[in-house]
Amino acid sequence: MCDDKGGNAKEVCMTEAKSAHTKALADAKMNKKVGEARMDAADDKRDADYKIATQKCDSLAGDAKSACVSAAKARFGKS
């Protein structure tokens, strides 16, 4: 794209292309980190909700408690 130009115009074109490339890489890295942060936050929320659900099960006894804990494990993906 910049090969058709000469002199200063070519240098400016090359600098703009390198700048666009650097910006694109930075945006990609930022989006990756944001995605990872969102996944971590979702995991933290799921863990907190699971703890609440199991604490609610503590008020039950016997088979009802076992069923409650099993349901909480299934709901929040715990094994």
N, C-alpha and C positions, 0 to 999 in steps of 0.2 A: 504494500500500500504506500509506503514511504519511498520506495525505490524510484518512483516516477518523478520525484522532486529532487532538487539539488540545493546545495549550499545550506544557508541558514534555515530555509523552509524544511529541508529534510531533517536537520537536527531537531527542530521544533516538533516535527511529526514523530520522530523516534522518541523524544522525551515524553510527548503526550501518550504514546502507545505504552511505554514502560510505566508511566503513572497510572494509566487505566488498568494495566495488569496488576500492579501492586495493590490498587484499591480493590480489585475483584478478589484477590487472595485474602486481603484483610477482611472483607465482607464475608467470605466463605468461612474463615476461621471464627469470626464473631458468631455467625449463625450456628456453627457446630457447638460452640461453647454455650450459647443460649439454649440449644436443644438439650444438651447434657444437663444443664441447670434445671430445665423444666422436668426432665425425667427424674432427677434426684429429688426435686420438690414433690413430685407425684408419689414417689416411693415413700418419702417421709410422711406425707399425708395419709397414705394407705396404712403405714405402720401405726400411726397415731389412732386412726379409726379402728384398726384391729384391736389395739390395746383397750380402747373404750368398750368395744363389743365384748371382749372376753371378761372385762370387769363387770359388765352387766350380767354376764352368765354366772358370776360368782354368787349372786343372790339366789340362784336356783340350786336344786339338789338332785342327785341320782341321774336317771335317764334324761330328764329335762335339761340338766346342766350339760350332759354329754352331747345331746342333740344341739343345744345352743352353741357350744364350742365348735362342733363339727360344721355347723352352718356358718359360723364366723370364719373358720378356716377356708371354707369353700368360697365364701363371698370375697375375701381379701387375698386369695391365692397363696395361702400358707399351707405347709404340709406338716 
